[in-house]
């Protein structure tokens, strides 16, 4: 994933409703969910829902498919994994990563 695509994806996720939609779609897996059901589940008005889905689709984070009269949205797991890979590409300076708790919390003092 290049820098421009990363910035587009992060910008799309940097909004409360879009982040909630994306997280819901990640939980649902490849089956996805109809836009109307996503809006109902998250309490997002249909007009806002279409705007948020358009932004996520523009960032390539979600894909849409037609099933009968419904448009089903699902998370684009390949792009999600590319984004995570880009963000962690140089993690820990080439050293084996340790959990945040272990590496970033002060050590307990032994008396």
Residue pairs with C-beta under 8 A, 6 or more apart in sequence:
1 9
1 79
1 82
1 83
1 85
1 86
5 59
5 60
5 82
6 83
6 86
6 87
8 58
8 59
8 60
9 59
9 60
9 61
9 79
9 83
10 83
11 59
12 18
12 55
12 56
12 58
12 59
12 61
13 19
13 22
13 59
13 61
15 52
15 55
17 42
17 44
17 48
17 52
18 52
18 55
18 56
20 42
20 44
21 38
21 42
21 44
21 49
21 52
21 53
21 56
21 62
21 73
22 56
22 61
22 62
22 75
24 33
24 38
24 41
24 42
25 32
25 33
25 38
25 62
25 73
25 74
25 75
26 75
26 77
26 80
28 74
28 75
29 74
30 74
30 77
31 72
31 74
32 65
32 72
32 73
32 74
32 75
33 41
33 72
33 73
33 74
34 67
34 70
34 71
34 72
34 73
35 46
35 49
35 50
35 53
35 70
35 71
35 73
36 46
36 49
36 70
38 44
38 49
38 53
38 73
39 45
39 46
39 48
39 49
44 52
53 62
53 64
53 73
56 62
56 73
57 63
57 64
57 73
59 79
60 76
60 79
61 75
61 76
61 79
61 80
62 73
62 74
62 75
62 76
63 73
63 74
63 76
64 71
64 72
64 73
65 71
65 72
65 74
66 72
91 97
92 98
